[in-house]
Amino acid sequence: MKLAKKLARLCMLLALAATAGCSAFGPKLETPRLTLLSVGMTSADVFNQHFLVRMHVTNPNDRDLPIKFIEYQLFLQGDSFAKGTSSRPFVIPALGETEFDLTVRTHFVSSVGRLLSRLHGSQQVEYVIEGTVHTDRGLVRKIPFREGGIVDLSVLR
Protein backbone atom coordinates (compact mmCIF):
# COMPACT_ATOMS: atom_id res chain seq x y z
CA MET A 1 0.00 0.00 0.00
CA LYS A 2 2.79 2.41 0.92
CA LEU A 3 4.59 1.52 -2.29
CA ALA A 4 1.47 2.38 -4.31
CA LYS A 5 1.20 5.81 -2.61
CA LYS A 6 4.88 6.51 -3.26
CA LEU A 7 4.50 5.53 -6.92
CA ALA A 8 1.41 7.75 -7.23
CA ARG A 9 3.33 10.71 -5.73
CA LEU A 10 6.29 10.04 -7.98
CA CYS A 11 4.00 9.95 -11.03
CA MET A 12 2.39 13.23 -9.94
CA LEU A 13 5.79 14.88 -9.54
CA LEU A 14 6.92 13.61 -12.93
CA ALA A 15 3.72 14.91 -14.55
CA LEU A 16 4.23 18.36 -12.97
CA ALA A 17 7.87 18.43 -14.05
CA ALA A 18 6.91 17.46 -17.60
CA THR A 19 4.25 20.19 -17.73
CA ALA A 20 6.73 22.80 -16.53
CA GLY A 21 9.29 21.52 -19.01
CA CYS A 22 6.90 21.80 -21.93
CA SER A 23 6.17 25.44 -21.17
CA ALA A 24 9.91 26.14 -21.16
CA PHE A 25 10.31 24.54 -24.61
CA GLY A 26 7.31 26.25 -26.19
CA PRO A 27 7.29 29.94 -25.27
CA LYS A 28 4.76 32.10 -27.06
CA LEU A 29 6.36 33.86 -29.99
CA GLU A 30 5.10 37.20 -31.23
CA THR A 31 4.32 37.51 -34.92
CA PRO A 32 7.13 39.01 -37.01
CA ARG A 33 6.16 42.28 -38.75
CA LEU A 34 6.46 42.24 -42.54
CA THR A 35 6.52 45.31 -44.74
CA LEU A 36 6.51 45.36 -48.53
CA LEU A 37 9.32 47.65 -49.71
CA SER A 38 9.17 47.41 -53.49
CA VAL A 39 7.70 45.49 -56.41
CA GLY A 40 9.59 45.25 -59.67
CA MET A 41 8.67 43.40 -62.86
CA THR A 42 11.54 41.21 -63.99
CA SER A 43 9.94 39.65 -67.10
CA ALA A 44 6.59 39.32 -68.81
CA ASP A 45 4.89 37.65 -71.72
CA VAL A 46 1.28 37.14 -72.72
CA PHE A 47 0.68 34.40 -70.14
CA ASN A 48 3.04 35.11 -67.22
CA GLN A 49 4.54 38.02 -65.38
CA HIS A 50 7.49 37.68 -63.00
CA PHE A 51 8.07 40.17 -60.19
CA LEU A 52 10.74 40.61 -57.57
CA VAL A 53 9.14 41.70 -54.29
CA ARG A 54 11.49 43.11 -51.64
CA MET A 55 10.27 42.53 -48.06
CA HIS A 56 11.43 43.92 -44.71
CA VAL A 57 10.81 41.81 -41.59
CA THR A 58 11.19 42.77 -37.92
CA ASN A 59 11.48 40.20 -35.12
CA PRO A 60 9.85 41.44 -31.87
CA ASN A 61 11.04 38.31 -29.99
CA ASP A 62 14.06 38.02 -27.70
CA ARG A 63 15.37 35.01 -29.65
CA ASP A 64 16.47 34.43 -33.23
CA LEU A 65 13.80 33.11 -35.59
CA PRO A 66 15.16 30.57 -38.06
CA ILE A 67 12.73 30.74 -40.99
CA LYS A 68 12.35 27.63 -43.13
CA PHE A 69 9.95 29.28 -45.56
CA ILE A 70 7.01 31.67 -45.79
CA GLU A 71 3.73 30.83 -47.47
CA TYR A 72 1.99 34.01 -48.59
CA GLN A 73 -0.77 35.59 -50.58
CA LEU A 74 -0.31 39.13 -51.88
CA PHE A 75 -3.20 41.51 -52.54
CA LEU A 76 -2.69 44.80 -54.42
CA GLN A 77 -5.46 47.40 -54.42
CA GLY A 78 -7.74 44.81 -52.77
CA ASP A 79 -7.31 42.32 -55.61
CA SER A 80 -5.56 38.95 -55.25
CA PHE A 81 -2.31 39.43 -57.12
CA ALA A 82 -0.10 36.44 -56.35
CA LYS A 83 0.59 33.66 -53.91
CA GLY A 84 3.52 31.41 -53.31
CA THR A 85 6.32 30.31 -51.03
CA SER A 86 9.64 31.98 -50.27
CA SER A 87 12.54 30.12 -51.83
CA ARG A 88 15.34 30.19 -49.24
CA PRO A 89 15.61 29.77 -45.47
CA PHE A 90 16.98 32.69 -43.44
CA VAL A 91 17.30 33.87 -39.84
CA ILE A 92 15.75 36.99 -38.32
CA PRO A 93 18.00 38.10 -35.43
CA ALA A 94 16.52 38.47 -31.94
CA LEU A 95 14.89 41.92 -31.62
CA GLY A 96 16.34 42.59 -35.08
CA GLU A 97 15.35 42.95 -38.68
CA THR A 98 16.35 41.84 -42.14
CA GLU A 99 15.24 42.07 -45.76
CA PHE A 100 14.57 39.30 -48.25
CA ASP A 101 13.23 38.86 -51.77
CA LEU A 102 10.23 36.92 -53.00
CA THR A 103 10.01 35.90 -56.63
CA VAL A 104 6.37 36.22 -57.60
CA ARG A 105 4.78 34.85 -60.73
CA THR A 106 1.29 35.74 -61.88
CA HIS A 107 -0.50 33.70 -64.51
CA PHE A 108 -2.97 36.15 -65.95
CA VAL A 109 -2.43 39.30 -67.92
CA SER A 110 -5.71 40.50 -66.41
CA SER A 111 -4.19 40.73 -62.90
CA VAL A 112 -1.71 43.39 -64.05
CA GLY A 113 -4.35 45.02 -66.24
CA ARG A 114 -6.82 45.22 -63.34
CA LEU A 115 -4.13 46.71 -61.12
CA LEU A 116 -3.19 49.38 -63.66
CA SER A 117 -6.85 50.27 -64.30
CA ARG A 118 -7.42 50.80 -60.54
CA LEU A 119 -4.42 53.09 -60.07
CA HIS A 120 -5.71 55.93 -62.30
CA GLY A 121 -2.13 57.18 -62.80
CA SER A 122 -1.16 57.00 -59.13
CA GLN A 123 2.11 55.35 -58.10
CA GLN A 124 0.78 54.52 -54.60
CA VAL A 125 -0.53 50.96 -54.24
CA GLU A 126 -2.33 49.57 -51.21
CA TYR A 127 -1.18 46.08 -50.33
CA VAL A 128 -2.03 43.27 -47.93
CA ILE A 129 0.22 40.29 -47.46
CA GLU A 130 -0.97 37.37 -45.39
CA GLY A 131 0.16 33.85 -44.77
CA THR A 132 2.21 31.69 -42.47
CA VAL A 133 5.83 31.87 -41.33
CA HIS A 134 7.27 28.35 -40.91
CA THR A 135 10.09 28.23 -38.35
CA ASP A 136 12.64 25.76 -37.06
CA ARG A 137 12.03 26.98 -33.49
CA GLY A 138 10.91 24.48 -30.78
CA LEU A 139 7.26 23.55 -30.67
CA VAL A 140 6.13 26.77 -32.41
CA ARG A 141 6.52 25.86 -36.07
CA LYS A 142 3.84 28.02 -37.75
CA ILE A 143 3.14 31.70 -37.12
CA PRO A 144 0.24 33.26 -39.06
CA PHE A 145 0.54 36.89 -40.16
CA ARG A 146 -1.42 39.62 -41.95
CA GLU A 147 0.11 43.02 -42.74
CA GLY A 148 -0.86 45.88 -44.97
CA GLY A 149 0.25 49.30 -46.08
CA ILE A 150 1.15 51.34 -49.12
CA VAL A 151 4.06 50.78 -51.52
CA ASP A 152 5.29 53.39 -53.98
CA LEU A 153 5.67 51.89 -57.46
CA SER A 154 7.85 54.78 -58.57
CA VAL A 155 10.74 53.03 -56.78
CA LEU A 156 10.58 50.00 -59.08
CA ARG A 157 13.93 48.28 -59.34
Backbone hydrogen bonds in HBPLUS format (Angstrom, degrees):
<---DONOR---> <-ACCEPTOR-->    atom                        ^
c    i                          cat <-CA-CA->   ^        H-A-AA   ^      H-
h    n   atom  resd res      DA  || num        DHA   H-A  angle D-A-AA Bond
n    s   type  num  typ     dist DA aas  dist angle  dist       angle   num
A0005-LYS N   A0001-MET O   3.11 MM   4  6.48 154.5  2.17 148.6 154.7     1
A0006-LYS N   A0002-LYS O   2.95 MM   4  6.21 158.8  2.00 149.2 155.1     2
A0007-LEU N   A0003-LEU O   2.90 MM   4  6.12 156.7  1.95 148.0 154.5     3
A0008-ALA N   A0004-ALA O   2.93 MM   4  6.12 153.6  2.00 144.1 151.5     4
A0009-ARG N   A0005-LYS O   2.93 MM   4  6.18 158.4  1.98 149.4 154.7     5
A0010-LEU N   A0006-LYS O   2.87 MM   4  6.06 158.9  1.92 146.8 153.3     6
A0011-CYS N   A0007-LEU O   2.86 MM   4  6.06 158.0  1.91 148.0 153.8     7
A0012-MET N   A0008-ALA O   2.97 MM   4  6.19 152.7  2.04 143.9 151.5     8
A0013-LEU N   A0009-ARG O   2.88 MM   4  6.16 161.4  1.92 153.2 157.9     9
A0014-LEU N   A0010-LEU O   2.91 MM   4  6.13 158.5  1.95 149.4 155.5    10
A0015-ALA N   A0011-CYS O   2.90 MM   4  6.09 154.8  1.97 146.3 153.2    11
A0016-LEU N   A0012-MET O   2.96 MM   4  6.23 159.1  2.00 151.1 156.3    12
A0017-ALA N   A0013-LEU O   2.90 MM   4  6.10 160.6  1.94 149.3 155.0    13
A0018-ALA N   A0014-LEU O   2.88 MM   4  6.05 155.4  1.94 146.5 153.3    14
A0019-THR N   A0015-ALA O   2.98 MM   4  6.18 156.5  2.03 146.4 152.5    15
A0020-ALA N   A0016-LEU O   2.99 MM   4  6.22 162.6  2.02 151.4 155.7    16
A0021-GLY N   A0017-ALA O   2.87 MM   4  6.02 152.2  1.95 143.9 152.5    17
A0022-CYS N   A0018-ALA O   2.91 MM   4  6.14 151.4  1.99 148.4 155.0    18
A0023-SER N   A0019-THR O   3.28 MM   4  6.56 156.2  2.34 146.4 151.4    19
A0024-ALA N   A0020-ALA O   3.26 MM   4  6.53 140.9  2.43 139.9 150.0    20
A0024-ALA N   A0021-GLY O   3.15 MM   3  5.14 126.6  2.45  94.2 108.0    21
A0025-PHE N   A0021-GLY O   3.13 MM   4  6.45 143.3  2.27 144.6 154.3    22
A0026-GLY N   A0022-CYS O   3.05 MM   4  6.17 136.8  2.24 146.6 157.7    23
A0033-ARG N   A0058-THR O   2.98 MM  25  5.11 155.6  2.04 146.1 151.0    24
A0058-THR N   A0033-ARG O   2.88 MM  25  5.11 152.6  1.96 141.6 150.7    25
A0035-THR N   A0056-HIS O   2.79 MM  21  5.10 153.4  1.86 153.7 159.8    26
A0056-HIS N   A0035-THR O   2.84 MM  21  5.10 159.4  1.88 153.1 159.7    27
A0037-LEU N   A0054-ARG O   2.80 MM  17  5.39 163.5  1.83 157.3 159.7    28
A0038-SER N   A0054-ARG O   3.43 MM  16  5.22 155.4  2.50 130.4 133.6    29
A0054-ARG N   A0038-SER O   2.97 MM  16  5.22 155.6  2.03 140.5 148.4    30
A0040-GLY N   A0052-LEU O   2.99 MM  12  5.22 154.2  2.06 138.3 146.6    31
A0052-LEU N   A0040-GLY O   2.70 MM  12  5.22 159.0  1.75 154.2 160.7    32
A0042-THR N   A0050-HIS O   2.70 MM   8  5.47 165.1  1.72 142.5 147.9    33
A0043-SER N   A0050-HIS O   3.38 MM   7  5.17 158.3  2.43 131.6 131.3    34
A0050-HIS N   A0043-SER O   2.78 MM   7  5.17 170.8  1.79 155.1 153.7    35
A0045-ASP N   A0048-ASN O   2.85 MM   3  5.49 151.7  1.93 163.2 169.6    36
A0049-GLN N   A0106-THR O   3.14 MM  57  5.29 155.7  2.20 137.2 141.6    37
A0106-THR N   A0049-GLN O   2.91 MM  57  5.29 159.0  1.96 151.4 158.2    38
A0051-PHE N   A0104-VAL O   2.73 MM  53  5.02 163.7  1.76 154.0 158.7    39
A0104-VAL N   A0051-PHE O   2.86 MM  53  5.02 167.9  1.87 149.2 152.7    40
A0053-VAL N   A0102-LEU O   2.85 MM  49  5.06 176.1  1.85 159.4 160.2    41
A0102-LEU N   A0053-VAL O   2.80 MM  49  5.06 154.7  1.86 147.5 156.2    42
A0055-MET N   A0100-PHE O   2.79 MM  45  5.38 175.7  1.79 173.1 174.3    43
A0100-PHE N   A0055-MET O   2.98 MM  45  5.38 152.1  2.06 141.3 149.2    44
A0057-VAL N   A0098-THR O   2.86 MM  41  5.57 168.6  1.87 170.5 171.6    45
A0098-THR N   A0057-VAL O   2.97 MM  41  5.57 151.1  2.05 153.4 162.6    46
A0059-ASN N   A0096-GLY O   2.78 MM  37  5.42 173.7  1.78 162.7 164.4    47
A0095-LEU N   A0061-ASN O   2.82 MM  34  5.52 137.5  2.00 165.2 170.7    48
A0065-LEU N   A0092-ILE O   2.92 MM  27  5.13 163.1  1.94 148.9 154.6    49
A0092-ILE N   A0065-LEU O   2.97 MM  27  5.13 165.2  1.99 137.9 140.6    50
A0136-ASP N   A0066-PRO O   2.92 MM  70  5.52 139.9  2.09 154.0 160.5    51
A0067-ILE N   A0090-PHE O   2.67 MM  23  5.28 155.4  1.73 166.5 174.5    52
A0090-PHE N   A0067-ILE O   3.06 MM  23  5.28 146.9  2.17 137.9 148.2    53
A0068-LYS N   A0134-HIS O   2.78 MM  66  5.59 153.4  1.85 148.3 156.8    54
A0134-HIS N   A0069-PHE O   2.93 MM  65  5.45 163.6  1.96 171.5 174.9    55
A0086-SER N   A0070-ILE O   2.85 MM  16  5.20 153.1  1.92 141.3 150.2    56
A0071-GLU N   A0132-THR O   2.99 MM  61  5.30 158.6  2.03 160.6 160.2    57
A0132-THR N   A0071-GLU O   2.96 MM  61  5.30 149.1  2.06 138.0 147.4    58
A0072-TYR N   A0084-GLY O   2.93 MM  12  5.60 164.1  1.96 156.1 157.5    59
A0084-GLY N   A0072-TYR O   3.01 MM  12  5.60 156.6  2.07 145.4 149.2    60
A0073-GLN N   A0130-GLU O   2.77 MM  57  5.49 137.3  1.96 157.8 170.0    61
A0130-GLU N   A0073-GLN O   3.08 MM  57  5.49 161.7  2.11 151.7 156.9    62
A0074-LEU N   A0082-ALA O   2.68 MM   8  5.22 173.0  1.69 160.7 163.3    63
A0081-PHE N   A0074-LEU O   2.81 MM   7  5.62 162.9  1.84 154.6 158.1    64
A0082-ALA N   A0074-LEU O   3.21 MM   8  5.22 159.2  2.26 138.5 142.3    65
A0075-PHE N   A0128-VAL O   2.80 MM  53  5.07 164.6  1.82 161.5 164.8    66
A0128-VAL N   A0075-PHE O   2.96 MM  53  5.07 148.0  2.06 140.2 145.1    67
A0076-LEU N   A0079-ASP O   2.95 MM   3  5.38 148.9  2.04 158.0 152.6    68
A0079-ASP N   A0076-LEU O   3.00 MM   3  5.38 166.0  2.02 116.6 120.3    69
A0077-GLN N   A0126-GLU O   2.72 MM  49  4.98 168.8  1.74 149.8 152.6    70
A0096-GLY N   A0093-PRO O   2.92 MM   3  4.80 144.7  2.04 132.9 124.7    71
A0111-SER N   A0108-PHE O   3.14 MM   3  5.63 146.2  2.26 109.0 116.7    72
A0113-GLY N   A0109-VAL O   3.01 MM   4  6.26 166.4  2.03 153.9 158.3    73
A0114-ARG N   A0110-SER O   2.70 MM   4  5.75 161.9  1.73 149.1 153.1    74
A0115-LEU N   A0111-SER O   3.16 MM   4  6.23 156.0  2.22 134.7 141.3    75
A0116-LEU N   A0112-VAL O   2.92 MM   4  6.19 168.1  1.93 157.4 159.5    76
A0117-SER N   A0113-GLY O   2.95 MM   4  6.13 155.8  2.01 148.4 155.4    77
A0118-ARG N   A0114-ARG O   3.11 MM   4  6.27 137.0  2.31 142.5 152.7    78
A0118-ARG N   A0115-LEU O   3.15 MM   3  5.28 133.4  2.37  99.7 112.1    79
A0119-LEU N   A0116-LEU O   3.31 MM   3  5.31 143.4  2.46  96.7 106.6    80
A0122-SER N   A0119-LEU O   3.03 MM   3  5.18 165.6  2.05 115.1 117.4    81
A0153-LEU N   A0123-GLN O   2.70 MM  30  5.00 168.3  1.71 158.7 155.0    82
A0125-VAL N   A0151-VAL O   2.89 MM  26  5.34 165.8  1.91 154.8 159.7    83
A0151-VAL N   A0125-VAL O   2.87 MM  26  5.34 160.3  1.91 150.2 154.5    84
A0127-TYR N   A0149-GLY O   2.91 MM  22  5.52 162.6  1.94 144.3 147.3    85
A0149-GLY N   A0127-TYR O   3.02 MM  22  5.52 149.4  2.12 146.0 149.3    86
A0129-ILE N   A0147-GLU O   2.84 MM  18  5.45 159.1  1.88 152.4 159.4    87
A0147-GLU N   A0129-ILE O   2.90 MM  18  5.45 165.5  1.93 156.4 160.5    88
A0131-GLY N   A0145-PHE O   3.04 MM  14  5.53 158.4  2.09 146.0 145.4    89
A0145-PHE N   A0131-GLY O   2.93 MM  14  5.53 154.7  2.00 144.5 144.5    90
A0133-VAL N   A0143-ILE O   2.82 MM  10  5.00 173.0  1.82 140.1 141.2    91
A0143-ILE N   A0133-VAL O   2.82 MM  10  5.00 154.3  1.88 144.5 152.9    92
A0135-THR N   A0141-ARG O   2.84 MM   6  4.85 152.4  1.92 126.3 135.5    93
A0155-VAL N   A0152-ASP O   3.34 MM   3  6.13 169.2  2.35 118.2 120.7    94
A0156-LEU N   A0153-LEU O   3.25 MM   3  5.51 135.3  2.46 119.5 115.9    95
